[in-house]
Amino acid sequence: MFRVLPRDAFNDANLLKCIGQLTLLIEDGMIEGLGYEYDGKPFYIRQDVSDGSTFVENIRFFHVKSGKTFYHSRPMNSRGAYPIIFTIGEDVYYPLNEQGKFQMSLDHF
């Protein structure tokens, strides 16, 4: 994808901050029922050509019991502190609030 500085440096840094926060909460046992997989390779940040959102292709978040994958993305040029979005099909979820706390219910998956 074509990159523009400084905009994309800030967007990518914010995306990685969101992923770091989610994985930290999972590792610390603060989110029961959410897991992640990461291949250990450099983060492969991709851009969705339809809406400009970005995601890390080699990281996957999933519901532990059902195995359902949450597609994660960060809206282009979002000004929020933790603007990461989870989607499953047509359903959209906002897993982190502005303080970086997990706010999503995993009960119905």
N, C-alpha and C positions, 0 to 999 in steps of 0.2 A: 504494500500500500504506500502511496505517496505521503511523506511526512512533512509537516510544516512546524518550524520552531518559532516561538516558544510554546505555542498552543499544544502541540501533540506531546511534548515532554511533560507538561502539567497533566494532561488527560491520562497518559499512560501511568504516570506516578500515582495518580489518584486511584486508578483501577487496581494497581498493585497494592496500594494501601488498603483498599477494601478486601482484597483477597487475603492479605496478611492478617487483617483483623479477624476475618471469618476462620481462617485456619488456626489462629491463636486461641480463639474461643473454643474451637473443636478440641484442640490438643489439651487445653486446660479443663476439659470436661464441663464446659459451661453450656454446651448445646447438645442435649441428648437426642439422638436420632438422626443427626446430620453427619455425613462422612465426606471424605474427599480422596481423590487419587491424583497423584502427580508423578510424572515419569522421571523427575530429577534433572531434566535437560534445561537449557536456557528457556526462559519464558517466551512462548510464541504468541505474541499479541497480534490479533487479526482484527480487521474492521469489516462490519456488515455493510455491504455496499448499498443495501436498501435504505438504511436509516443513519448510517455513520457511527453507530454504537461500536464499542470495542469489547473484546473478550480475550481470554487466554486459552488458546486451543488445547494446550497440554495439561490443563487442570480441569477436573470434573468434580462437581458436588452432587451428592446423591442422598436419598432417604435410605437409611440403613436397613429398615425392615422390609420395605417394598422394593428397593433397588431402583426406584424411579430417579432419573437424572434431572437435575435442575440446570437448565441452560442459563449461564450467567452472562451478564453484559453490563456495560456502563454507558449511559446515554452520552452522546457527543456534546462536549462543552457544558456539561452539568456543573452547577456551582455548589451543589450539596457537598457536605463533608464525607458522607458514605453513600453515594448514589447507586450502588450496585443493585441490579435487578435480577431476580430469578424468574424464569418462565418454564411452564410445562404446558405444552399445547397453546391454547389461547389464554390460559390463566397467568396473571402477572403478580409477583410478590416482591415486597421490599424488605429483605431480611434484616437490614441494619437501620437503626434510627440515627439521628444527627450526632448522637454521642458515641456511636459505634457499638451500641448494645443490640443483641439479637432480639427482634420483635416479632418474628414469624412463628405461627403455630404449625407444628409438623404432625398434629394429631390425625388429620384426615387423609394422609397419604398412605 
